[in-house]
Amino acid sequence: MQSFPPVSVIMPLLNEERHLADAVNMVLAQDYRGELEVVLALGPSRDRTDEVAERVAAADPRVRLVRNPSGRTPDGLNAAIGAATGEVVVRVDGHAEIPTDYVSTAVAELVRVGADNVGGVMDAQGSTDFERAVAAAMRSPLGVGASRFHTGGSAGESDTVYLGVFRREALERVGGYDPHFARAQDWEMNHRIRQTGGTVWFTPDLRVTYRPRGSFRTLARQYFHYGRWRRVVAAHHEGTINARYLAPPTMVVLTAAGLVAGFVWAPAWVVPAGYVAGVTVGGLAISGGEPVRTRALTPAVLATMHWAWGVGFLTSPRRLIR
């Protein structure tokens, strides 16, 4: 691969009116010295996303539009990949905030390591007190486990990375994203890349600003679907489950059982009480330096993430397994 191969940046879009223009401008402002194009996959948005996309495409010939009638993320990604011409494919979300050296840093690492996919840190940053609490939880192993793309760490091979900068040949080798997976499609495809002998590489030199959900309801829905689809991935790919993924459903079962059993045998209440104490102390510890309201919200945010993920995993319906 040449030092500055042609790059295609792909974005699956649905209801991204608010952030789309800024996200595209950040891509177009990259300091990359090779050819660069942007392919926007337009789902059936209920806001003015299409109008904004048409405006940015009219303003710069490097921006192209494709349709994604289903609105599903894997379908949009595959449609954009199909229309892309670059030797390297960079996935960016419609609300992502990337630094000006993101593409150049990623491509240099891709070439240096010989990897099939390179990604970095999902740098959660909130604006409101609630979003800041979610960001604190997402950056901590207490919230999402010890994945380096959440918590940071040294460069090296990884099971998965955030978003991803891919060799096109690797995407073609595995057939792109599996359209069955409405969620967890990144993890699932990275697993297939590794199964076929490819390398997925994490580097802390890449950081993408991520804006967390803004309410308990939307956060719970997000993590419920994460848990639900992670069980589907485990069913499709034997041996991919581990203790980190089993911790939330195990906690849900033990805590719920202890709560119910406590009405018959009071000492059983030590289990739910211990969990409450744990998330309270942990939440206060990981939110040090934040405003008082953010610190007060962080334990409840941690519990929401744990319970939603665990319940989603436990209740994942068999119909989702192909």
N, C-alpha and C positions, 0 to 999 in steps of 0.2 A: 504494500500500500504506500502510495506517495505521501509526502509530508503534509500536503494540503489538498486532500481529496475533495471532490464536490460533496457538499453537505445539503441534506434536505431536513428541515425542521418541521415536524408534523404536530398538529394540535387537533384533538377531538373536541368539538364544541357543542355545548347545550346550555342555553340561558347564561351566557357569559358577557352580556352587554356591558356590564359595569367595568370589567377588567380587561376586555379583549384588546382594545386599542393600545393600552399600555404594554400588555404582554407581547403583542406583535412588534411594537416599537423597540422593545428591549432586545428582541431577536435581530431586527434589522440593524441595530446599533452595535452588533458584535464586532470585535476587532479581528475576526478571522480573515486570513489572507487568501483563502481559496473561494471558489464559487459557493454561493449560499442561496437557497430558496426556502419559502415557507408554504406549506400546504395545509389549509384549513378545512377540516371535515365538518360540515354543517349539519347538525341534527335538527329535529323539528322544535326549535326554541319557541317559547311563549313570550319572549321579550324582543328587543331590537337587535339581537345578535347578528342576524343575517344582514341587516342594514349596515351595521358597523363593519362587518367583514367585507361587504361589497365596497365600502368607502376606502378601507385600507388597501384592498386589492387594486382599486382604480388609481390609488396614489403611488403605488410601487409595483413594477412589473415582476418583481421577485416573489410576489404573493399570489398564490393560486387557490381556487376554491373547488371542493368536491362535495357531493351530497352524501349524507348518511341518513337515509329515510327512517331507519329503526331508532336512531338516537342512542343506541347502546355503545358503550365505550369501545369494546373490542371491534365492533363493526366499523366504527369511525376510524380507528387506528389502521385497520386493514385497508380501508378505502384510501386513506392518505398514503399509506405505503405503496399501494398499487399505482397511485398517480405520481409518486415521487421519483426523481431521476438520480438522486445523489448516491454516491458510493457509501456514504455514512448517513444513517438515519438517526435524528435526535428527537426524542419525544419530549414535548413541553406541554403543560396544561394551559388552558385559557386564562387562568388566574395566577400562573406562576410568575415569580419575579427572579430573573437570572442576571448575574453580573455580566459586564461587557466581555470578559475573557472566558465565559463559560464554554463556548464551543471550541475555542482554540486550546484551552486547557484539556478538555475532554478528548479531543482528537489526538493531541500530542501524547496523552496517556494511553489511548487505544493503540497507537502505533508503537509506542515504547514497550508496552507489556505484551502486545500480540493478543490482546483479549478480543472477545466477540461482543462484549457489552461492558461499558464503564459507567458508573454512577457515583454520586456523592451523598451529601448530607441533606436530609429533608429538614430544613431549619425553620421550625415552627415559631412564628412570631405573632403575638396578638396585639390588638389595639384596645379593646374593652377589658374590664377586670375579668370577665368570664373567659374571653379568648386568651388572656395571659395565663389564666389558671390551666386551660387546656394545653397551651404551649409548654408550660412547666411540666405537666404530666407526660406529654409526648416526648420530651427530651430526656425523660428519666426511665431507667429500667423498671421502676415501680409501675409505670403506666403502660408501657408497650414491650417490655422485655429488653434484651440487650442487643437488638439489631443495631449494627454500626451506622446504618443510614438514618437512624433516629438519634442515637446517643453519641455518635462520633467514634473515633478510634483510628488505629493505624491502617495504612493501605494494605490491601491483600485480597485474595480470592474470597468470594462471598456467595451465599445462596441466592441472594437477590439484592437489587439496589433500587433507589428511588428514580423514577422516570426511566432513564437509560439513554446511552449513546451507542448505537449498534453498527456493526458491519452489516451492510445490506445482505451479503452472502450468508450470514448467520441467520437472518430473518427468513431468507428463502429456503435455507436448509431445513428449518423446522416448520415451515408453512405459516409463519406469522403468528398472530395471536389466535388462540382458540376461541371462536365466537360463543361457545357454550358458557364461558365464565364471565358473567356480568360483573363480578368482583374477583379480586385475586388473580386477574389475568396476567399481571406482571410476574408474580411469583411463579405461576404455572409455566409461563413461557421460558423464564430463566431456568427452571428445572429441566425443561426439554433441551435447552441450549447446552446445559452441563451434561445431560445424558448423552448427547451426541459428540462429546469430547471438547466442547467449547469452554471458555473461561469467562466467568462473570467477575468483574473486578471493582472493588470499592476504593475510592480515594477521598480523603478528607479535603483535598484541594478544590473539590467541586461543592458548592453550596447553593441550594435553591430555597428562596424564602417561601414558606408555606403559611397560608392564612387559615387558622383553625375554624371549626364550626362555632356559631355564635349563641347557641342555646342548648340546654340540657336535652330537649327533644331531638334536635338535629344531630347532636353528638351521639345520643343513644341509638338513633336509627343507623348512623354511620357504622358504629362498632357492632351492632347487631348483625348487619350484613357482612361485615368482616368475618365474624365468627361463623356465620352460616356458610359462607363460601369457602372458608378455610377447611371446613369438614368435607366439603365436596372435593377440594383438591386432594385431601388425604385419601378419600375413597378412590380417586382416579390414579393416584401415584403412591403405591404401597411403600411404606418405610419413610414417608416424608413428615410424619408427625413426631413431635418431641415434647419434652417436659414443659417447655415454654408455652406451647400451644395448648397443652392439657391443663395448665395451672388455672385459668379462669373457669372452665367448666367444673373442675374438681372443687374449686372454692365455692361455686354456686351450690353444688350438691351438699357439701359438708356444712356450709353455713345455714342453708335452708333446713337441712335435717336437724342440726343442733337447735335451731329456733323452735321447730315443731316439737322435738323431743323434750325441750326444756319445760314444756307445760306438764309433762309427766315426771321428768327427772331433772330437777333444777340445775344440777351441775353441767348439763349439756349446753346451757346458755353461755358457757365460757367460750365456745367456738365462735358464735356470732359476735360476742363481746370482744373477743380477741381480734377479730377482723376489723371491727369498728375502731378499736384502739390502734391497730396497725396502720390503717389508711389515714387516720387522723394525725398520728405522729409522722408518718411518712410524707403526707401531704404538706405539713408544715415545714418539714426538713427540706423538701425539694423546691419550695417556693420562697426560700429565704431571700430577702432583699426586695421582694415584691410588695405592692401596696397591701394594706391590711385586708381590704375586701377580697383581693385576689388570693391571699393566703387562706382566708376563711372558706373560699369556694373550692380550693384545690382538693381537699379530701373528698368532697362530694363528686367532683369531676373524676377523680381516680375510681371511686366506687361505681360511677355510671359506666365508665369504660370497661371495667372488669365484669360487671354484671351483664351489660348488654352483649359483650363478646361471648361470655360463657353461656348465656341463654340462647344466643344465636347458634352457637356450636351444638348445644344439646337438642335444640328443636329443628335443626336443619332437615327439611323433608326429603324423603327418599326420591321424590320425583325430580329433584335437581341433579341426581346422579344419572348420568347418561346410560 
